[in-house]
Amino acid sequence: MQAIDAVVFGDNQFFGINHMSQERAQQLAEQFFDIGNIFSVYRLALDAGIRAIMLNSNDRAAEICEHFRSRASQYPHLAWYPSIPYPHKFANLISEAGLLGALNAILFKDSSALAGLGAMTQGGLALLSRDAMQLMRMLVDVEMRMFQGLDVRAVFLQNVVTDLLLGLGLRDFFEGYCEHVRRKYHALPGLITQNLPRLRTALIEWGIGEVVICTSINKIGYLMSPDLAAYQQALAANDPRRYQVMAMSTLASGAIAAPEAYAFVNALNVQSVVFGASSRRHIEETVGLIRPSGALA
């Protein structure tokens, strides 16, 4: 399995996401309302040596992707880690138009000429036959359109979807998703979860390997189910040649100081860390602290 990047720059700070403080989330949303400010922070990250980006497929992601795609000569080579789908986008569409209306809007909004006809035909067949697996593949493809032409290393399924499918025990969906990502995008399948021990156990039982698992890892057990001890046990037993682990929420939304947080994470069998920051000082400090001891060569 190809090694993932040891340090990945995330995007929560750009879209007003802070799980501990609504006030801080609002401040971030206002700061990055101007997309030019987002690109300025990306430049700081690149100047600090970061060469990998995780990006949620939200409404502004297409513009971000186009910016980097159209100015490739101005930037060092970057690896991309899309995270799909963006849950708020789907939730808003479903609340406005219902499930079928939302699917229609998502699948067919960009249809044109023969390409659109092909998508509509496939979508119609999927809906009529209730072929959920085909519908899943089409939804992945719609979300991935904005990343076309970029060096995609892994495609992550958001935790709200991963953990729902895991709870339902839908092995076929995990197999289908992983196969589709490998075959069509020549990328590693990624799964974001808030329950690493259960997901890893299920993947082993189902014989699904060479997957990247992104999950919260921090010393206070924040967003880690069932608990910190279970995570430590699962990580200690994990073979990164089958499941590379990317740590997120390492600072527990600011509850842990960076030196303390990364001293803890670096000592674990973790291959990568994804983090978000918006100032030069915080970006450079974090890059200097992250040294995953389990990173693949």
N, C-alpha and C positions, 0 to 999 in steps of 0.2 A: 504494500500500500504506500502511495506517495506521502511523504511527510508534509504535514500542514505547517503554516507559518507559526513561529513561536509567539509572535506579537501581532495582534490584529486590532485595527482601530474601528471601534463601533460608532453608532450614530444616535443613541438615545438622547444625548444632550441636544441634538439639533431639533428634536421634535417635541420638546417639552415633557420628557418622561423622567420623573424622579419618584421612586416608590416610597420615599420617606417624607418628602416635603412638597406639598402642593404649591406653596409659595415659590420655592426654588424652581419647580416645573414651569410655573407661569413666567418667571424671569427668563428662563432659557427659551421659551416659546417666543417671547418678545424680542430677545436678542437675535434670534436666528430667523425672524420673519423675513428679513432681507437675505436672500440666498447667497448674496455676495459674502456675507459674514461666514457662511458655511464653508465656502471655498477658501476663505482666508485661514480657517482653522485646519482644513485639510493640508494647506501649504505648510503650516506649522508642524503637522504630524509627519509630512514627508521630509521636512528639514531635519526632524529628529531621528530619521532613519527608518520610519515605518514604511513597509512595502506591501501591506495587505489591508483590505477594507471589508468590513461586514456592513451590509446595507439592507434594511427592510424595504420591501417593495411597496412603499407608501406613495402618496400622490406626488411627492416632490422627488422621488428617487429617479424617475425617468429623466428629469432635467439634470440631476447630478451625473447620471451615467452618460448622458449626451455631452456634458461639459468635458468629462475625461476622455470620452471616445473621440471627440472632434479636436482635442488638443493633445493627442497622445505624444507628439514630439516635444511637448513642453514639460512632460512629467517622466519620472523614472518608471520602469515597468512595474505594474501593480497586479497583485493577485486579488480576486474578488470572491467574496463569500456571501451570496444573496441569502436572505432570510424571507421565506414566503409561507403563506400569504400574509398580508398585513391585516391583522384581525379587525381593527377599527373600521377599515374600508368595507369589509364584508358585512360587519354588523350594521353599519349605517345603511348600506344598500338593502339588506334584508328587512330592516325596520321600515324602509321607505317603500319597497316594491315587492316584498315577500320573497320567498326562496326562489321560485321559478323566475320571477322578474329580475332578481339579482343575478341569477345565472345567465339569463339572456343578455343583460347589460354588460356583464363581464366578458362573456364569450364572443359576443358579436359587435361590440362597440367600435372595433377597428376594422370590421370586415369591408373588403373592397374587391371588385372584380373576381378573378378565379380563386384567389387565396381566400377571400371572404366566403365564396360559395362552398369551397372545400370545408372550411371551418363550420359553416352553418349546417352542411350536410352531416358532418360527423357529430356535431352537437345535437342535431335533431334526432339522429339515430340513437345517440346515447340516452337522451331524455325519454324517447319513446320506448326503448327497450329496457330502460332503467339499468343500463350498463354503468354501474358506479365506477368501475375501474377505468373505463375509457373516459368518463367525465373527470376523474381525478387527473389523468394524464393531460387532458385539455386545459384544465385549470392551472396546472403547473406550467404548461407551455405559454399560456396567456401572461402569467406573472413573470416569466423569464424573458419575454420579448424585449424589455427595456435593457437587459444585460447583454444583448447580442453584440458580438464583436469585442467583448472584454474577456480577459483571461480568468474564467470561472474555475476555481479550485474545488469548491464544495458548495452544494445547494442544501440549505437548512430548512427543515419543516418547523414552523413555529410551535412553541410548546403547547399552546391551546389546542392545536390539532394533534400533535404527537401524543400528549397525555390523554386526550379523549380516546383516540384510537387504541392506545395502550390499555386504558381502563376497560374498553370493550373487547380486548383480546383479538383485534382484527389483523391477524398475521398476514393475510393476503394483501392488505393495503400496504403494509410495510415492505413486503417483497416486491410488490408492483412499483411502489415509489422508488425504491433503491435501484431496481432494474432500469426504470425509465431514466433516472438521472445519469446512471452510468452509460447507458446506450446512446441517448440523444445528446447529452451535454458533455460526455467524456470527463465527468467530474465525480468526486466522491459524494455519496449521499450523506447528508448531515441531519441530525435530529436534535432539536432543542427540547429539554425536559426539566421538570422540577422534581424528578424522581429517578436519579441515575441508577440506584441499585435495582429497582424493579425493571427499568428499561433494559439494562444490560443483561439481567437474568433472562428476560423474555427473548432478546435477540439470540442469546446463546442457545436457548431451548429450540428456537425456530431455525437455527442454522444460518442466520443472516450475519455475515461478517464484513470486514473492511468498511466500517461506518465511523463517521466522526460524531461524537456525542458532545453537545454544548450544554453546560449545566451550571447552575449557581454553585460556587465553591468559596466558602469563607469561614473564618474561625469561630463565628458565632452561630452557624447553622441557619442563616437567613435565607429563606426560599429554598431550603433543602429538605426534601421529604424522603424517608420518615424522620431522619435526624442526622447529625454530623457523624456519629459513630458508624452508622451504616454506610455513609459515603466513604469514610476512611477505610473501612473493610473492603468495599467494592473496588476502590482505587488500588489498594495494595495487591489485590488479586488479579487486576486487569492486565491483559496482554495488549500493548499498544499496536502490535502488528495487526490486531483484529478490530480494536476500538480505540481510536485516538480520542483524547478528552480535551476539550477546550473549556477553560474556566471563565465564567462571567459573574457579575455581581460580587467581585472579589473584595470590594470595599464596603459591601452591605449598604449601598446608597449613602455612604459617608459616615457610617457608624464606626469604622475601623480606620486608623491612620495608615497611609500607604506603606511605610516601612514595615509595620507590624503585619499588615495584610499579606504582603508579598513574601515576607520571610516564612509565613505559614504555607502559602500556596506553592512556593518554589520547592518546598521539602516533600511535596506529594508527587505521586506518579501521574503528573499532568503534562500534556504535550504542548499546550498553547494557552494563551490568555487573551481575551477580547476585553477592551476597556474603552470608555469614552471620557473625553476631557475637552475643555474649551479654551484653555490658556497655555501659553508656551511653557510656563513653569511646571504646571501639572503634567503636561505631556512628556516633557523631558525627564522629569522626576520618575514618572511611571516606567518609561522605557528603560531607564537606568536600573530600576528595581526588579523588573521581570526577568527571571532566569529559570525557566521550567526545567527541573532536574530530569524529567522523563521525556524531554523532547527527542524525537527520532532524529538520527543523523541524516 
